[in-house]
Structures are given as structure tokens and as C-alpha cells.
Amino acid sequence: MARINQNPEFDIEVDGDPYVWRIQRQPQWSSDSNAFQGKALAVRHKEGQREAVIEFPAGKQPKYGAPMLKPDQIAPELVATAIASAIAAGWDPLSRGKTVAIVVDEDGG
């Protein structure tokens, strides 16, 4: 039986460079702090290895039983702005090393 990829990657271009992104974390309740967490996107340069996890604020909590967030519900402009903000914050997508976590505002800035 064929395995279905649950976290597909999507292409995006930022300042002429190709990147791929995927949903890393759905908006959810945190068991550690008993607080609601926002979505997180994992991003990497197409030719690089180092990922950045871009975390967004929690925002409005979905109603109980609401469907999960889908990638097509996230505006490409938001992803591009978040990637540009991560680079401005010091993420070097072509370097090697551990995954970097970057917190942005709801507009990706």
C-alpha cells in the first residue's frame, strides 16, 4: 500500500531564491504551559540543509471540531514575508547547523 505524505512541501521564491516550506505544527494547546500555541512553518532553501521553524502567535482559537489548517489557507505573501523576516533575524539558509526557531508576528514580520 502506498504511503501518503502527510506534510507535503511547497515551493516559494523569496528575493529570487527558491525555498520550500511545510506546516510544522498546527495551532494547538500546549501541555507544558497550558496555553494555546499558533502555527509553525518549517522552511529551508532548496539547495541548503539548514531549516528554520517560523512560529506565529496563537491568534484566535478555532472552535472545537474545526478542521485542521491546510497549506492552501496560508497566503504565499505571508510565507514570503516570514522567510524574509527569518533571514533578517540572522538565519543563514545556506549554512549548516541545527534548526533555528524564529518567532514572528501575525503578519510574518
Secondary structure, DSSP 4 states (H G I P E B T S, - for coil): -PPP-SS--EEEEETTEEEEEEEEE-SEE-TTTSSEE--EEEEEETT---EEEEEPP--SPPPTTPPPP-GGGS-HHHHHHHHHHHHHTT--TTS-SS-EEEE--TT--
